[in-house]
Every structure is written in structure tokens, then in C-alpha cells.
Amino acid sequence: MSHHPMVMSAKRMIQEVFEGPADPHDGGSYFVNSEPDSGIFGLLETMSAEKASLTINGTTLAAHADHVRYYVWGTNEILNSNENPEMNWEESWKIEHVSDDQWKRIQQELRTEYEKLLEGVDRMKSIDIHTNEVLGSLAHTAYHLGAMKQMVKML
């Protein structure tokens, strides 16, 4: 299956924001740090539920993580149905304190939505009506990765 180079590039960037660089030893990343686990998954895996529940500048890492999951879920809904789902953005920020189980669930649900997003991108053979959604998801996630990294510095 042949894909447009822009689609393949978008997929690689999405993988980088979530997983980190493809080959950290190759010295190459497009925008995250070059070390392993420098994407969202690596960052979140180093955080305990207790730390993810700490309020920093009015929000928590758990809320940021679930907000990213919610945004990617919305992108996936658009990719699958061609319709905008009804979104309640305020709900996506309400998480304050999480237990160990809740924290694991948030991370797993984020990974599930990420995997669905990659599947959706794989279905795109060219730049099409979904391009803005996919690139928006990439930019939104990159923004929150930066915000979460700044939060971690304050811990």
C-alpha cells in the first residue's frame, strides 16, 4: 500500500510525540529529546499516581494525560465516522486525584487511542479531509508533552 509522503511523515511525528525518537542511538529526533522514552508514554511511566495527582499551576499530570486521550479519541471518531463527536472539554480536565489503578487505566486508554490513531493514519493513502485532524492531534499532543515536561520539572 502506497502512502503520500506527508501522511508517512505525520505518522512518524505522531509516533515520536508518544513513543520518543525511532532510534535514539541514531542521534535523530525531529522535536523531542533524543534519549529513550522522551515521548509522552516514557514521561508518564516514570510518574507515580501520587505525583500524577499533584496540582501544579491549577492542574495535574493525570488531567493532562486524560485530556490528550480525550482529544485523540475525538480525532479517532472523526477518522472513523467523518463526523465531529460531541465533546465536553471541561470534563476532560476534572481529574484531580488518581489511585494506582486509575493512573494505569488512564495510561492504557491513552495507548489504546494512540494505536487507533496510527491505524487511522495507515488508512490514509493521501492527504485528504482528515489531514487537519491528524496534524491537529500531533500539534495538540506535542503542546501537552511540553506542558507536562515543565510540570515534572516542578516536582
DAPE-V672604 format. One record per backbone hydrogen bond with DSSP energy under -0.5 kcal/mol. CO is the residue of the C=O (numbers start at 1). NH is the residue of the N-H. Records with the same first field share a line. If there is no record, write none. Layout:
CO->NH  NH
This chain:
4->7  8
5->9
6->10
7->11
8->12
9->13
10->14
11->15
12->16
13->17
14->18
15->19  20
16->20
17->40
18->41  42
23->26  28
24->27
27->29
28->23
33->21
35->38
39->43
40->44
41->45
42->46
43->46
44->47
48->52
49->53
50->53
51->54
52->62
54->56
56->59
59->56
60->64
61->65
62->66
63->67
64->68
65->69
66->70
67->71
68->72
69->73
70->74
71->75
72->76
73->77
74->78
75->79
76->80
77->81  83
78->82
87->89
88->91  92
90->93
91->94
99->103
100->104
101->105
102->106
103->107
104->108
105->109
106->110
107->111
108->112
109->113
110->114
111->115
112->116
113->117
114->118
115->119
116->120
117->121
118->122
119->123
120->124
121->124
123->125
125->4
128->131
130->134
131->135
132->136
133->137
134->138
135->139
136->140
137->141
138->142
139->143
140->144
141->145
142->146
143->147
144->148
145->149
146->150
147->151
148->152
149->153
150->154
151->154  155
152->155
